[in-house]
Amino acid sequence: MSVSPPPGRIDRSASVKDAIRASARRLFTADGFDATGIRDIAADAGVNPAIVIRHFGSKEALFVVSVDGVQAWQALLDGPVEQVAERAVARIMASRKKGLQSFGAIVRASGRPEIHARLRESTITFFADPLVAKLAGPDARLRAHLFAAQLTGLMSALAVYDDRFLRDAPADEVVALYAPGLQRLLTGTTADGRGEDRP
């Protein structure tokens, strides 16, 4: 019969991992992947570098779990699919001043094969595949990937290219102009139920 570890030990291990992830997210976002080392992250989190490696395996793996926001996007899929574009664009605009900094760090580090592969897998597993499951029609996978590409374009304009006009534009106007086209791409209708003929 196996004996469970004491609850304190489980909590301590979880809190250490959370502290490491928080430090990694902060440093990767501020300084970039190349300028951030395991020792820097460990020092910021108040742990030994060996603990970081034991929990996460490599700097690349830690980067992906720390700054990859794809899992957070799953919450967008919990509501009606007819309003997913509106929710997504509103979320991007709400986080445009600070929250998208980690997206910029992801783009700058995505030239590394391991990071690129992990991010692609994460995007498909946690966002594209669940979205495909909610869509009707034989081209559902294509529409889901085009939708993700359009969102990535908006995030790139804000976080990578620093489009100040978009950054300073009223969020509700951007949502009103951008979300309906994305929604039609997915479902053929907008959030208010208006549709258009699709071939």
Secondary structure as UniProt FT lines:
FT   HELIX           7..31
FT   TURN            33..35
FT   HELIX           38..45
FT   HELIX           49..56
FT   HELIX           59..67
FT   HELIX           70..73
FT   HELIX           74..78
FT   HELIX           81..83
FT   HELIX           84..94
FT   TURN            95..100
FT   HELIX           101..109
FT   TURN            110..111
FT   HELIX           113..123
FT   HELIX           124..128
FT   HELIX           129..134
FT   TURN            138..139
FT   HELIX           140..159
FT   HELIX           164..168
FT   HELIX           171..187
FT   TURN            191..192
//
